[in-house]
Amino acid sequence: MQTLPKERRYETLSYLPPLTDQQIVKQVQYLLDQGFIPAVEFEKDPQPKDHHWTLWKLPLFNASSAQEVLNEVRECKAQYSDSYIRVIGFDNIKQCQTMSFIVYKPNSTRF
């Protein structure tokens, strides 16, 4: 039986292997299809109890494609390559965060 390596886990999708660009685009497209507002957050050393990370720019209120969000993730990674980066979705009707997933972990070979 194989076990998971010893490392902190953050979001539901963090138990999966790192997401490819195509998988990230599909998740972001689902977020947009549901009418959620995407945003990018980053944190250098997140703790499991940390619910609020640092927001990268403002939420992408006018984002119409997943590629726009992916471009923001790339910009964030270029400036904060030593930080974890996640995409979150806000529901403007319920006034809450409805989903989030990590798209970049420092010291990983992907992205």
C-alpha positions in Angstrom: 0.0 0.0 0.0 1.3 3.4 -0.9 0.8 6.4 1.4 0.9 10.1 0.7 4.2 11.9 1.3 4.5 13.9 4.5 3.5 17.4 3.6 0.8 19.9 4.5 -2.5 19.6 2.7 -4.5 22.7 2.1 -7.6 22.4 -0.1 -9.5 19.4 -1.4 -7.6 19.3 -4.6 -4.3 19.4 -2.9 -4.5 15.6 -2.3 -4.3 15.2 -6.1 -1.1 15.5 -8.2 -0.4 19.1 -9.3 -3.0 20.3 -11.8 -2.0 20.8 -15.4 -2.8 24.1 -17.2 -5.7 22.4 -19.0 -7.1 21.1 -15.7 -6.8 24.6 -14.1 -8.6 26.1 -17.1 -11.4 23.5 -16.7 -11.8 24.3 -13.0 -11.8 28.1 -13.7 -14.3 27.7 -16.5 -16.6 25.8 -14.2 -16.2 28.7 -11.7 -17.1 31.2 -14.4 -20.0 29.1 -15.7 -21.6 29.1 -12.2 -21.4 32.9 -12.2 -18.8 33.1 -9.4 -16.2 35.9 -9.4 -12.7 34.6 -9.5 -9.8 36.0 -7.6 -6.1 35.0 -7.1 -4.6 34.7 -3.6 -1.1 33.9 -2.4 0.6 33.1 0.9 4.3 32.3 1.6 3.7 29.9 4.5 0.0 29.2 4.9 -1.1 27.3 8.0 -4.2 25.0 7.9 -6.0 27.4 10.2 -5.5 30.4 7.8 -8.6 31.1 5.9 -7.6 34.4 4.5 -4.6 34.7 2.2 -3.2 37.9 0.6 -5.3 38.9 -2.4 -3.5 39.4 -5.7 -4.9 42.6 -7.1 -8.7 43.0 -7.0 -11.1 40.1 -7.8 -11.6 39.6 -11.5 -15.1 41.0 -11.7 -15.1 41.3 -15.5 -13.3 38.1 -16.3 -15.0 36.4 -19.3 -12.5 33.6 -20.0 -10.5 31.1 -18.0 -7.4 32.3 -19.8 -7.6 35.7 -18.2 -7.5 34.2 -14.8 -4.6 31.9 -15.8 -2.7 34.9 -17.0 -3.2 36.6 -13.6 -2.0 33.4 -11.9 1.2 33.5 -14.1 1.8 37.1 -13.2 1.4 36.3 -9.5 3.8 33.4 -9.8 6.4 35.6 -11.5 6.3 38.0 -8.6 5.8 35.6 -5.7 7.4 32.3 -6.9 8.2 31.4 -3.3 4.5 31.4 -2.3 1.5 29.1 -2.6 -1.1 30.4 -5.1 -4.8 29.6 -5.2 -7.8 30.6 -7.2 -11.0 31.3 -5.3 -14.6 31.9 -6.4 -17.0 34.3 -4.7 -20.7 34.0 -5.0 -22.1 37.6 -5.2 -25.6 36.4 -4.3 -24.7 34.5 -1.2 -21.9 36.9 -0.4 -19.4 34.2 0.4 -16.5 32.3 -1.0 -17.8 29.1 -2.6 -14.7 27.4 -3.9 -10.9 27.5 -3.8 -8.1 25.4 -5.1 -4.3 25.6 -5.1 -2.8 26.1 -8.5 0.9 26.5 -7.6 3.1 25.2 -4.8 6.7 26.5 -4.4 9.4 24.0 -5.1 7.2 22.1 -7.5 8.3 21.4 -11.0 5.0 22.2 -12.7 3.8 25.6 -14.1 
